[in-house]
């Protein structure tokens, strides 16, 4: 399992519209083959900052099944207009205890 973490800063005043766009686009992302779960969080100290957490089967599932498809274009068309700048996106794996 791979965790995608995306730090998203939205334009001031767009927080609610961004949250609505996320709700509308959630099924597009969550329905992608290889996507295990999707969660969006919002900053308390920085209310214009959101963190998207997506569990994927692999980095390839994210890149090939989502980013390289029309699903990504649909997703970005919904949420992208609210971005204050490009999101910072990285992939992580669990560290064994």
C-alpha positions as CSV (number, residue, x, y, z in Angstrom):
1,X,0.0,0.0,0.0
2,X,1.2,3.5,-0.8
3,X,-0.2,6.7,0.8
4,X,-0.4,9.8,-1.5
5,X,-0.3,13.0,0.5
6,X,-1.2,16.2,-1.3
7,X,-0.9,19.6,0.4
8,X,-3.4,21.9,-1.1
9,X,-3.6,25.6,-0.5
10,X,-6.8,27.2,-1.7
11,X,-7.6,30.8,-2.5
12,X,-8.9,32.8,0.6
13,X,-12.7,32.8,0.5
14,X,-12.8,29.6,-1.6
15,X,-12.7,27.1,1.3
16,X,-16.4,26.2,1.1
17,X,-16.5,26.1,-2.7
18,X,-13.4,23.9,-2.7
19,X,-15.0,21.5,-0.1
20,X,-18.1,21.3,-2.3
21,X,-16.0,20.6,-5.4
22,X,-14.2,17.8,-3.5
23,X,-17.5,16.3,-2.5
24,X,-18.6,16.3,-6.1
25,X,-15.3,14.8,-7.4
26,X,-14.8,12.3,-4.6
27,X,-16.6,9.4,-6.5
28,X,-14.3,10.1,-9.5
29,X,-11.2,9.6,-7.5
30,X,-12.5,6.9,-5.1
31,X,-13.8,4.8,-8.0
32,X,-10.4,4.6,-9.6
33,X,-9.1,1.0,-9.9
34,X,-6.3,0.6,-7.3
35,X,-7.7,3.3,-5.0
36,X,-8.3,1.9,-1.5
37,X,-9.5,5.0,0.4
38,X,-9.8,8.8,0.1
39,X,-9.8,11.4,2.9
40,X,-9.6,15.2,2.8
41,X,-8.7,17.2,5.9
42,X,-8.7,20.9,6.6
43,X,-6.3,23.0,8.6
44,X,-7.4,24.5,11.9
45,X,-4.6,27.0,12.2
46,X,-4.5,27.5,8.4
47,X,-8.1,27.1,7.2
48,X,-7.1,27.6,3.5
49,X,-4.8,24.6,3.7
50,X,-6.2,21.1,3.0
51,X,-4.5,17.8,3.0
52,X,-5.7,15.0,0.7
53,X,-4.8,11.5,1.8
54,X,-5.3,8.6,-0.7
55,X,-4.3,5.0,-0.2
56,X,-3.3,3.3,-3.4
57,X,-2.4,-0.3,-4.2
58,X,0.9,1.2,-5.7
59,X,2.4,4.3,-7.2
60,X,1.6,2.9,-10.6
61,X,-2.1,2.6,-9.7
62,X,-2.1,6.3,-8.9
63,X,-0.1,7.3,-12.0
64,X,-1.5,4.9,-14.6
65,X,-5.1,4.5,-13.4
66,X,-5.7,8.1,-12.4
67,X,-3.2,10.7,-13.3
68,X,-2.9,9.5,-16.9
69,X,-6.7,9.3,-17.5
70,X,-9.8,11.4,-18.0
71,X,-10.6,10.8,-14.4
72,X,-7.8,13.2,-13.4
73,X,-9.0,15.8,-15.9
74,X,-12.5,15.6,-14.4
75,X,-11.1,15.8,-10.8
76,X,-8.8,18.7,-11.6
77,X,-11.5,20.6,-13.5
78,X,-13.6,20.6,-10.3
79,X,-11.0,21.4,-7.6
80,X,-8.3,23.2,-9.6
81,X,-10.0,26.6,-10.0
82,X,-9.7,27.0,-6.2
83,X,-6.0,26.4,-5.9
84,X,-3.8,29.2,-4.7
85,X,-0.8,27.4,-6.3
86,X,0.1,23.9,-7.4
87,X,-0.4,21.2,-4.8
88,X,2.7,19.4,-3.3
89,X,2.2,15.7,-3.8
90,X,4.3,12.9,-2.5
91,X,4.0,9.1,-1.9
92,X,4.8,7.4,1.4
93,X,5.0,3.8,2.7
94,X,4.5,2.5,6.2
95,X,7.6,2.1,8.4
96,X,7.5,-1.3,10.2
97,X,7.3,-1.1,14.0
